[in-house]
């Protein structure tokens, strides 16, 4: 259950929140969108509306004062400290939500986010309870619910912190983004962050065929099944 939900919710963030809703790097059917919204919501990283608008703002203001996870403020700020800081005038950032608000599924998820989070925590408890009573339910809740959420959260935070502080910059030095193959192992390919910042709408983060990027493989498989289309590439790298 831990592994299944780690993969499910992690891909909900990388494929859904990030590459689909933030960067529109591909198109997909409505039920795939809904699946990604449910998976991403269960990751406890806020609604797609909030997550994606913050991420769009990050790319627009990278390393500047208005970058929500500005790496120039240090590891802990970019990793998780920014979550505890409220913007003085949040209305000024509403422009980053405009496109997202036009998607009725995104708005449905935003309005039902708390229910999705609770369901994501209760689901492993119910499975464990049916398998082995209260002991199984509590064990599954702690491991596949609480611990899994903790690890998915921190693996995502590594992209904001580690991938802006340490690593290589083979694709450009216009901002602090860096590639880290190690982070890619934890985040389904998101560690090729320098490439991503240079080619933001590319559906691949690891552009080479041998780069470990399960997120791009899933998007490609969805396209072959007729469930995704218009996969975008911004570089000539094959």
Helices and strands as residue ranges (DSSP letters): H 2-11, I 12-22, E 27-28, H 30-42, H 48-60, G 71-73, H 75-79, G 81-84, G 90-97, H 98-101, H 104-111, H 113-140, I 141-147, H 148-165, H 181-187, H 193-198, H 214-224, E 228-229
